[in-house]
Amino acid sequence: MKYSAYIVIALMALLAACTKAELCEEGEHPHKAGVLFAFDWAGVNGDPRATYHEAEPGTKDSMLVIAKRIIGTRITGCRVDAKDGYGYYLFDGDIGAMTIPTADDNTGDNTGDDNTGDDTGDNTGDNTGGDNTGDNTGDDTGDNTGGGDDSGINVGARSHRADAVTPSVPGYTDPTDQFRVQAGTFKFVAVNFDKEEFVYDEIYDYLENGISNNTYLRDLCVRYKLYRFNSPELHGYMPDWPDYNVYGPRDEYGFPTGQIYLQPDLMPVYYDSISPLVIDKNTTQKFTFRPSILTQNIDIYFDIHKVLDGDDGLPFAIDTVCAEISGIPYRLNLSSDMFDVKNTGKMRFKCWPEDDNGNKIGKDTEATTDLHYHGNIDVLSLVNSDNAEAFRGPGILQLMIKIKGLKTIHARINLHETIAKAQLYKSSEDGLWAFRRKDHGELRIAATLIIDKKAVLPSEHSGLEVWTNAGEDDILVDT
């Protein structure tokens, strides 16, 4: 019995020694390893969501890569070039500090209204081939310990690391293609990094405080930036657009801020994750991400009938048609690929006339009476209104129709039924989140918009969706 006790004590001492060696803290860590990142864009080549705004899908901007060591947690964030794999540290898990300033990333005209909720679930999928085989069902399970004594994280600190290091340090002052991490079991995620398009405050908070707050990779969300309808930074097609659909974020006095518009040429969200893999000490391993697109391309079709026999009997032609659609989610959980349906924004976009075969045609003529119009948006998805008769809130399409040489007509319609029939998304049980049912959707509006040269005319359409004049008894946001 005495010998058994000695054996147990000896084993415990050995285990303690191994644990200490695995998690030890030294200037040049004996268990360091190198990781290289590459990106295979073959999966999105030819995808209309990728080619709609970009000649080379996914290669325009950098990618934000997060490496999380699961046992004895370390979190490292990197900004990596999408083409050559070179980049810089965003957050060094060993020193526990941001390596570049981030405080001004979401200031100015692009803040938004967050909605917290239960973003459970994971984004499964096959990540086979190349260097990172295995399916992508794993998550950052295991204990999330090590946040205090083990990590050395300086919670909340943001320092410009380049000011505190010797000049020409790879990954800090100079780009590097080999990022140093401590050996262990890691999970990696990557999302496109463009501070002109997205707000990364939730990811920054995770990098700095994820260990101490016991949060996980599955909780990470990104947001598209929002703008006021008259912001000079908003890529608007018509700067004189009036905002008749007032909803969304409000100020401390309860008045709408008008800060609810998304850019009309949104960049898709590119994302991939790599299942937990072991990285051995004193090795260099390459991991290849194969990003997929987490957005939805939507075509919108509607018809316009022109009544030419007005009071003066003179024909007229439509110069331009600009549209605004509401109900666009702007916050996305990356792991589950689910978007927040309770916080939505609006987007403006141009529409163009087409013939009966769907071919784009030139300008409208005075002799034409019936026109087919088509618009396209690339968004997370499109949410309809809870009220089929409302004209404020999500799911409202507004048109600004400029009559050549005459006035501008403002029309609107609630697309409650059209969006529901399109089956663009499926809601979670709690109704707070939803996921896309398809990569591409179509909204074909059954009601024909009937106009003369002055206004929208009554329609004979029997459904709930009816075109009306916008602007009558409406409150505009103060400019």
C-alpha positions as CSV (number, residue, x, y, z in Angstrom):
1,M,0.0,0.0,0.0
2,K,2.9,2.3,0.9
3,Y,4.5,1.7,-2.6
4,S,1.2,2.4,-4.3
5,A,1.0,5.8,-2.6
6,Y,4.6,6.6,-3.7
7,I,3.7,5.7,-7.3
8,V,0.6,7.9,-7.2
9,I,2.6,10.8,-5.8
10,A,5.3,10.4,-8.4
11,L,2.8,10.3,-11.2
12,M,1.1,13.5,-9.9
13,A,4.5,15.2,-9.8
14,L,5.2,14.2,-13.4
15,L,1.8,15.4,-14.6
16,A,2.3,18.7,-12.8
17,A,5.8,19.1,-14.4
18,C,4.4,18.4,-17.9
19,T,1.6,20.8,-17.4
20,K,4.0,23.5,-16.2
21,A,6.2,22.9,-19.2
22,E,3.3,23.1,-21.6
23,L,2.0,26.4,-20.3
24,C,5.2,28.0,-19.2
25,E,5.9,31.7,-20.0
26,E,9.3,32.6,-21.4
27,G,10.7,35.3,-23.7
28,E,11.4,33.0,-26.5
29,H,9.0,30.2,-25.9
30,P,10.5,26.6,-26.3
31,H,7.1,25.4,-27.6
32,K,6.6,28.0,-30.3
33,A,5.5,27.0,-33.8
34,G,5.0,28.8,-37.0
35,V,1.8,29.0,-39.0
36,L,1.3,30.2,-42.6
37,F,-2.1,31.0,-44.1
38,A,-3.3,30.7,-47.6
39,F,-6.7,31.3,-49.3
40,D,-8.2,29.2,-52.0
41,W,-10.9,31.2,-53.8
42,A,-11.9,28.5,-56.3
43,G,-15.2,28.0,-54.4
44,V,-16.5,31.5,-55.1
45,N,-15.2,32.0,-58.6
46,G,-18.1,32.4,-60.9
47,D,-20.5,33.1,-58.0
48,P,-22.6,36.1,-59.0
49,R,-22.4,37.4,-55.4
50,A,-18.7,37.6,-55.7
51,T,-18.5,38.9,-59.3
52,Y,-21.3,41.5,-59.0
53,H,-18.9,44.1,-57.6
54,E,-15.4,42.6,-57.9
55,A,-13.4,41.6,-60.9
56,E,-11.3,39.2,-58.8
57,P,-13.4,37.6,-56.1
58,G,-12.1,37.9,-52.6
59,T,-8.7,39.3,-53.5
60,K,-9.4,43.0,-53.0
61,D,-8.9,43.2,-49.3
62,S,-7.2,41.5,-46.3
63,M,-8.6,38.7,-44.2
64,L,-8.8,38.8,-40.4
65,V,-7.6,35.4,-39.1
66,I,-8.1,34.3,-35.5
67,A,-6.0,31.5,-34.0
68,K,-7.3,30.1,-30.7
69,R,-5.4,27.5,-28.7
70,I,-8.1,25.5,-27.0
71,I,-6.3,24.0,-23.9
72,G,-4.4,26.7,-22.0
73,T,-6.1,29.2,-24.1
74,R,-4.3,31.7,-26.2
75,I,-6.0,34.0,-28.8
76,T,-4.0,35.5,-31.6
77,G,-5.5,37.8,-34.3
78,C,-3.8,38.6,-37.6
79,R,-4.5,40.7,-40.7
80,V,-3.4,38.6,-43.6
81,D,-3.3,39.5,-47.3
82,A,-5.8,37.5,-49.3
83,K,-3.3,36.9,-52.1
84,D,0.1,36.3,-50.7
85,G,-0.5,35.4,-47.1
86,Y,1.7,38.2,-45.6
87,G,0.4,40.3,-42.9
88,Y,0.6,41.7,-39.3
89,Y,-0.5,40.8,-35.9
90,L,-3.7,42.5,-34.7
91,F,-3.6,40.9,-31.3
92,D,-0.6,39.1,-29.8
93,G,-1.9,36.5,-27.4
94,D,1.5,36.2,-25.6
95,I,1.8,39.8,-24.7
96,G,-1.9,40.3,-24.3
97,A,-2.4,43.5,-26.2
98,M,-3.7,44.9,-29.5
99,T,-0.8,45.6,-31.8
100,I,-2.6,48.3,-33.9
101,P,-5.0,51.1,-32.8
102,T,-8.7,50.1,-33.1
103,A,-10.4,52.8,-31.1
104,D,-11.4,54.8,-34.1
105,D,-12.6,52.0,-36.3
106,N,-16.3,52.5,-35.6
107,T,-16.6,56.2,-34.9
108,G,-18.3,58.9,-36.9
109,D,-21.3,58.1,-39.0
110,N,-21.2,54.3,-38.9
111,T,-22.3,53.2,-35.5
112,G,-25.4,51.0,-35.2
113,D,-27.8,49.5,-32.8
114,D,-26.7,46.1,-31.5
115,N,-29.0,43.3,-30.6
116,T,-27.7,40.7,-28.3
117,G,-29.2,37.3,-28.2
118,D,-28.6,33.6,-28.2
119,D,-26.3,33.1,-31.2
120,T,-26.0,29.4,-30.7
121,G,-25.3,26.8,-33.3
122,D,-22.3,26.3,-35.5
123,N,-21.5,26.4,-39.2
124,T,-20.9,22.9,-40.3
125,G,-19.3,22.1,-43.6
126,D,-16.6,20.1,-45.3
127,N,-13.2,21.8,-45.2
128,T,-11.3,18.9,-46.9
129,G,-8.5,19.0,-49.3
130,G,-5.1,20.7,-49.1
131,D,-3.5,21.1,-45.7
132,N,-6.5,21.2,-43.5
133,T,-8.5,18.0,-43.9
134,G,-11.4,17.1,-41.8
135,D,-14.9,18.4,-41.4
136,N,-15.7,21.8,-40.0
137,T,-18.1,20.7,-37.3
138,G,-15.8,21.2,-34.3
139,D,-16.0,24.2,-32.1
140,D,-13.7,25.8,-29.5
141,T,-14.6,23.3,-26.9
142,G,-12.5,22.2,-24.0
143,D,-11.8,24.3,-21.0
144,N,-11.4,28.1,-21.5
145,T,-9.0,28.3,-18.6
146,G,-5.7,30.0,-18.4
147,G,-7.2,33.5,-18.7
148,G,-5.7,34.8,-15.5
149,D,-2.3,33.5,-14.4
150,D,-1.7,31.6,-17.7
151,S,-2.4,34.1,-20.3
152,G,-1.0,37.3,-18.9
153,I,-3.8,39.2,-20.8
154,N,-3.9,42.9,-20.0
155,V,-7.6,43.2,-20.2
156,G,-8.8,46.3,-22.0
157,A,-5.4,47.5,-22.9
158,R,-4.8,48.8,-26.4
159,S,-1.3,49.7,-27.3
160,H,0.5,50.5,-30.5
161,R,2.9,47.6,-30.3
162,A,5.2,48.9,-33.1
163,D,6.2,51.8,-30.8
164,A,7.6,49.3,-28.2
165,V,9.6,46.9,-30.3
166,T,12.9,47.0,-32.2
167,P,12.5,48.3,-35.8
168,S,12.0,45.7,-38.5
169,V,10.2,43.1,-36.4
170,P,8.2,40.7,-38.7
171,G,4.5,40.9,-38.0
172,Y,4.7,44.2,-36.2
173,T,6.6,46.8,-38.2
174,D,7.2,44.6,-41.3
175,P,4.8,42.1,-42.9
176,T,5.4,38.4,-42.3
177,D,4.0,35.2,-43.8
178,Q,4.9,33.2,-40.7
179,F,3.0,33.9,-37.5
180,R,4.3,32.5,-34.3
181,V,2.0,30.7,-31.8
182,Q,2.5,28.4,-28.9
183,A,2.2,24.7,-29.8
184,G,-1.1,23.0,-29.0
185,T,-4.5,22.3,-30.4
186,F,-5.9,25.2,-32.4
187,K,-9.0,26.2,-34.2
188,F,-8.8,28.9,-36.9
189,V,-11.4,31.2,-38.4
190,A,-11.1,33.8,-41.2
191,V,-13.4,36.7,-42.3
192,N,-12.7,39.5,-44.7
193,F,-11.2,42.6,-43.1
194,D,-12.3,45.9,-44.5
195,K,-12.9,48.7,-41.9
196,E,-14.6,50.8,-44.6
197,E,-17.4,48.2,-44.9
198,F,-17.6,46.5,-41.5
199,V,-17.6,47.1,-37.8
200,Y,-15.4,44.7,-35.9
201,D,-16.0,45.9,-32.3
202,E,-17.3,42.5,-31.2
203,I,-14.2,40.7,-32.6
204,Y,-11.9,43.2,-31.0
205,D,-13.5,42.7,-27.7
206,Y,-13.2,38.9,-28.1
207,L,-9.5,39.2,-28.9
208,E,-8.8,41.3,-25.8
209,N,-11.3,39.9,-23.4
210,G,-12.5,36.6,-24.7
211,I,-10.5,34.6,-22.2
212,S,-11.5,36.6,-19.1
213,N,-15.2,36.8,-20.3
214,N,-15.3,33.1,-21.2
215,T,-16.6,33.8,-24.6
216,Y,-16.2,31.5,-27.7
217,L,-15.5,31.7,-31.4
218,R,-19.1,30.7,-32.0
219,D,-20.2,34.0,-30.4
220,L,-18.4,36.2,-32.9
221,C,-20.5,38.7,-35.0
222,V,-19.7,41.3,-37.6
223,R,-21.8,44.3,-38.6
224,Y,-22.1,46.3,-41.7
225,K,-21.6,50.0,-41.2
226,L,-24.7,52.2,-41.1
227,Y,-25.1,55.8,-42.3
228,R,-27.6,58.7,-42.2
229,F,-29.6,59.1,-45.3
230,N,-27.9,62.4,-46.1
231,S,-24.4,61.4,-45.2
232,P,-21.8,62.4,-47.7
233,E,-20.1,59.0,-47.1
234,L,-23.1,57.1,-48.3
235,H,-22.8,56.1,-51.9
236,G,-26.2,57.4,-52.9
237,Y,-27.5,57.5,-56.4
238,M,-29.9,60.4,-55.6
239,P,-28.7,62.8,-52.9
240,D,-32.2,64.5,-52.8
241,W,-33.9,61.3,-51.8
242,P,-36.5,62.0,-49.1
243,D,-36.8,59.5,-46.2
244,Y,-40.5,58.6,-45.9
245,N,-40.0,55.3,-44.1
246,V,-38.8,56.4,-40.7
247,Y,-37.8,53.6,-38.3
248,G,-34.8,52.1,-36.7
249,P,-32.3,53.5,-34.1
250,R,-33.5,56.4,-32.0
251,D,-31.6,59.0,-29.9
252,E,-31.9,59.6,-26.2
253,Y,-35.0,61.7,-26.7
254,G,-36.8,59.0,-28.7
255,F,-36.4,60.6,-32.1
256,P,-35.2,58.6,-35.2
257,T,-31.5,59.2,-35.9
258,G,-31.9,58.3,-39.6
259,Q,-28.7,56.3,-39.3
260,I,-30.0,53.2,-40.9
261,Y,-28.7,53.1,-44.4
262,L,-26.3,50.5,-45.8
263,Q,-24.0,51.1,-48.7
264,P,-25.7,50.2,-52.0
265,D,-22.6,48.3,-53.2
266,L,-22.0,46.1,-50.2
267,M,-19.1,43.7,-50.1
268,P,-20.1,40.1,-49.5
269,V,-19.0,38.4,-46.2
270,Y,-16.3,35.8,-46.9
271,Y,-15.8,33.3,-44.1
272,D,-14.2,29.9,-43.3
273,S,-13.1,28.0,-40.3
274,I,-10.7,25.1,-39.8
275,S,-11.4,22.3,-37.4
276,P,-9.3,21.8,-34.3
277,L,-5.8,20.6,-35.3
278,V,-2.6,19.9,-33.4
279,I,0.4,22.1,-34.1
280,D,3.6,20.6,-32.8
281,K,6.4,22.6,-31.3
282,N,9.3,23.8,-33.4
283,T,7.4,23.1,-36.6
284,T,5.9,25.3,-39.4
285,Q,2.6,24.4,-40.8
286,K,0.5,25.9,-43.6
287,F,-3.3,26.1,-43.4
288,T,-5.5,26.9,-46.3
289,F,-8.8,28.6,-45.9
290,R,-11.5,28.1,-48.5
291,P,-13.9,31.0,-47.9
292,S,-17.5,30.8,-48.8
293,I,-20.0,33.7,-49.2
294,L,-22.5,34.4,-46.4
295,T,-24.7,36.9,-48.3
296,Q,-27.7,36.6,-50.6
297,N,-28.2,38.0,-54.0
298,I,-31.8,39.2,-54.6
299,D,-33.4,40.2,-57.9
300,I,-36.5,42.5,-57.7
301,Y,-38.9,42.8,-60.6
302,F,-41.9,45.1,-61.0
303,D,-44.0,46.5,-63.8
304,I,-45.1,50.1,-64.5
305,H,-48.1,51.1,-66.6
306,K,-48.1,54.7,-67.9
307,V,-51.5,56.4,-68.4
308,L,-50.8,58.7,-71.3
309,D,-54.3,60.2,-71.8
310,G,-54.1,62.7,-69.0
311,D,-55.7,66.1,-68.7
312,D,-53.5,67.7,-71.3
313,G,-53.4,64.6,-73.5
314,L,-49.6,64.8,-73.8
315,P,-47.4,61.7,-73.5
316,F,-44.4,61.5,-71.1
317,A,-41.3,59.4,-70.6
318,I,-39.6,58.1,-67.4
319,D,-36.1,59.3,-67.0
320,T,-34.8,57.3,-64.1
321,V,-36.2,54.9,-61.4
322,C,-34.4,54.7,-58.0
323,A,-35.5,52.3,-55.3
324,E,-35.2,52.0,-51.6
325,I,-35.8,48.7,-49.8
326,S,-36.0,48.3,-46.0
327,G,-35.6,45.2,-43.8
328,I,-32.0,44.4,-44.5
329,P,-30.2,42.7,-41.6
330,Y,-26.7,44.1,-40.9
331,R,-25.4,41.9,-38.0
332,L,-24.2,38.4,-38.7
333,N,-23.1,35.6,-36.5
334,L,-20.1,34.1,-38.4
335,S,-20.1,30.5,-37.0
336,S,-23.8,29.8,-37.3
337,D,-24.3,32.0,-40.4
338,M,-27.4,33.4,-38.8
339,F,-28.4,37.1,-39.0
340,D,-30.1,39.3,-36.5
341,V,-33.7,39.9,-37.8
342,K,-34.7,42.5,-35.2
343,N,-32.2,45.1,-36.3
344,T,-32.5,46.0,-39.9
345,G,-31.5,48.8,-42.2
346,K,-32.3,50.2,-45.7
347,M,-30.6,50.4,-49.0
348,R,-31.0,52.5,-52.2
349,F,-30.4,51.0,-55.6
350,K,-31.0,51.8,-59.2
351,C,-33.5,49.9,-61.4
352,W,-33.4,49.5,-65.2
353,P,-36.0,48.7,-67.8
354,E,-36.0,45.4,-69.6
355,D,-37.8,43.8,-72.5
356,D,-40.1,40.7,-72.3
357,N,-37.0,38.5,-72.5
358,G,-35.2,40.1,-69.6
359,N,-32.7,42.0,-71.8
360,K,-31.8,45.5,-70.6
361,I,-33.1,48.2,-72.9
362,G,-32.4,51.9,-73.3
363,K,-34.3,54.9,-72.0
364,D,-38.1,54.9,-71.9
365,T,-39.9,56.7,-74.7
366,E,-43.1,58.8,-74.7
367,A,-44.9,56.2,-76.8
368,T,-44.3,53.3,-74.4
369,T,-47.1,52.4,-72.0
370,D,-45.9,49.3,-70.3
371,L,-42.4,48.8,-68.8
372,H,-40.7,45.9,-66.9
373,Y,-38.2,47.1,-64.3
374,H,-35.4,45.1,-62.6
375,G,-33.2,45.8,-59.6
376,N,-30.6,43.8,-57.8
377,I,-29.1,43.8,-54.3
378,D,-26.5,41.8,-52.5
379,V,-27.3,41.6,-48.8
380,L,-27.5,39.2,-45.8
381,S,-31.2,38.7,-46.6
382,L,-34.4,40.7,-46.6
383,V,-36.9,40.7,-43.8
384,N,-40.6,41.5,-44.2
385,S,-42.9,43.4,-41.9
386,D,-45.0,41.9,-39.1
387,N,-47.9,44.1,-40.4
388,A,-49.0,43.6,-44.0
389,E,-50.6,47.1,-44.0
390,A,-47.8,49.1,-42.5
391,F,-45.8,51.6,-44.5
392,R,-43.0,52.1,-42.0
393,G,-40.5,49.5,-40.9
394,P,-39.0,46.5,-42.7
395,G,-40.2,45.1,-46.0
396,I,-41.2,48.4,-47.6
397,L,-40.2,49.2,-51.2
398,Q,-40.1,52.9,-52.2
399,L,-39.6,54.2,-55.7
400,M,-38.5,57.7,-56.8
401,I,-39.6,58.0,-60.4
402,K,-38.2,61.0,-62.3
403,I,-40.4,62.0,-65.2
404,K,-38.4,63.6,-68.0
405,G,-38.9,67.4,-67.8
406,L,-41.6,67.1,-65.1
407,K,-42.0,66.3,-61.5
408,T,-40.8,63.3,-59.4
409,I,-43.3,60.6,-58.3
410,H,-42.8,58.8,-55.0
411,A,-44.4,55.4,-54.8
412,R,-44.4,52.7,-52.1
413,I,-45.6,49.2,-51.4
414,N,-45.5,46.8,-48.5
415,L,-43.9,43.5,-49.8
416,H,-45.1,41.4,-46.9
417,E,-46.6,38.6,-49.1
418,T,-43.9,38.8,-51.8
419,I,-41.0,38.4,-49.4
420,A,-42.9,35.5,-47.6
421,K,-43.5,33.7,-50.9
422,A,-39.8,34.0,-51.9
423,Q,-38.8,32.0,-48.8
424,L,-35.5,33.8,-48.4
425,Y,-34.9,32.8,-44.8
426,K,-36.0,30.7,-41.9
427,S,-36.4,32.1,-38.4
428,S,-35.1,30.6,-35.2
429,E,-37.5,29.4,-32.6
430,D,-37.1,32.5,-30.5
431,G,-37.6,34.7,-33.6
432,L,-34.5,36.7,-33.0
433,W,-32.2,35.1,-35.6
434,A,-32.6,33.6,-39.0
435,F,-30.6,31.8,-41.7
436,R,-30.6,32.0,-45.5
437,R,-32.6,29.3,-47.3
438,K,-30.8,30.0,-50.6
439,D,-27.9,32.0,-52.1
440,H,-30.2,33.7,-54.7
441,G,-33.7,34.9,-54.4
442,E,-36.3,36.6,-56.5
443,L,-39.0,39.1,-55.6
444,R,-41.6,39.3,-58.4
445,I,-44.2,42.0,-57.4
446,A,-47.6,41.0,-58.7
447,A,-49.2,44.4,-58.4
448,T,-48.6,46.7,-61.4
449,L,-47.6,50.3,-60.6
450,I,-50.0,52.6,-62.5
451,I,-48.9,56.2,-62.9
452,D,-49.7,59.3,-64.9
453,K,-47.2,62.2,-65.2
454,K,-48.2,63.5,-61.7
455,A,-48.9,60.6,-59.3
456,V,-49.6,57.0,-58.5
457,L,-53.1,56.0,-59.7
458,P,-55.5,53.5,-58.0
459,S,-54.8,49.9,-58.8
460,E,-57.2,47.1,-59.6
461,H,-55.0,44.6,-57.9
462,S,-57.0,42.5,-55.5
463,G,-54.2,41.5,-53.1
464,L,-53.0,43.2,-49.9
465,E,-50.0,44.6,-51.7
466,V,-51.0,47.8,-53.4
467,W,-48.9,50.7,-54.7
468,T,-49.7,54.1,-53.1
469,N,-48.2,57.6,-53.2
470,A,-45.5,58.1,-50.7
471,G,-45.1,61.4,-49.0
472,E,-48.7,62.1,-48.1
473,D,-49.0,62.7,-44.3
474,D,-45.5,61.3,-43.8
475,I,-42.8,62.6,-41.4
476,L,-39.4,63.0,-42.9
477,V,-36.2,62.7,-40.9
478,D,-34.7,66.2,-40.3
479,T,-31.7,66.8,-42.4
